Amino acid sequence: MPAADPADVDLLVDAAREAGRLVMGYWRRDPKVWHKAESSPVTEADIAADDFLKERLLGARPSYAWLSEETADDPARLGAARVFVVDPIDGTRGFIAGGDEWVVSVALLVDDRPAAGVLYRPVTGELYRAVAGQGATLDGMPLRVREEDPSRALRVAGSSAMLRRAKAAGVEFARTGFIASLALRIAMVASGRIDLALANPAAYDWDVAAADLILGEAGGALTDVHGRPLEYNRALPRHPALIAAAPRLGRVAASWLDAEAGAAPGGGRGGAP
């Protein structure tokens, strides 16, 4: 199991909080918005937070490598033992719309596995934190996934495409609505707020590295539709369709989704997972 230095964990927590405060200076203030080649949006707040996090984290750990949605990729990370994985605003569309379902996501990979992860939700002040082998917390309180209860409808969050697949399989569920941040969607499974989160084949390491660890340390699992765990720090750090749930429910959900849903299309650096 990858080990994270306690000082590294504190660094992630402090950096995420500071980045969140910075981003709040742009929230609901009509920030400048651009669109990337694949039409996913980026705002001046994303760039400002990314610049801050890179300076803050690499300034403290200059020997570590870097992978971020808003920074040009450096292949040197592929041979690095420790890599910061950052999404300065996960859920940019929700941020632009003025909603509160977006987070600052920061993770540390050790030997290509998440060793520490932090999600900070600035609007509500919620902070999710996990360290490999040490559990996960929300605002200091331990997290544990909720096991499926056959007496009630499943609370499911995901893209319309993935929910259509579930409905086509005859699954009964209570949709919780679309949650713009995939990382938050996964973390809400860890906290028991929802039972199942689904994602299109459009997620990158920065979308899920911190949330994956949070869910795993809470007793859940983030897998592809064939039940396989995610691999990190690859040349193309992109993932297929994903399922986040308690382990048994995750296996059941995988049976709803055909193999086509697990094929990750090539190209692009964004989209709406």
Protein Blocks (a to p, Z undefined) as FASTA:
>chain_A
ZZddfklmmmmmmmmmmmmmmmmmmgoplpacdddfkopacdfklmmmmmmmmmmmmmmm
mmbccddfkbccdfklmmpfbdcdddfbghklmmmnopabdcddddddeehiafbdcddd
fknopacdddehiapaeehiacddddddfkbccdddddfklmmmmmmnopacddebjafb
lklmmmmmmnomambdcdddfbcfklmmmmmmmmmmnopacddfkopacdehifblcdcd
dddddfklmmmmmmmpcfklmpcceehjedjZZ
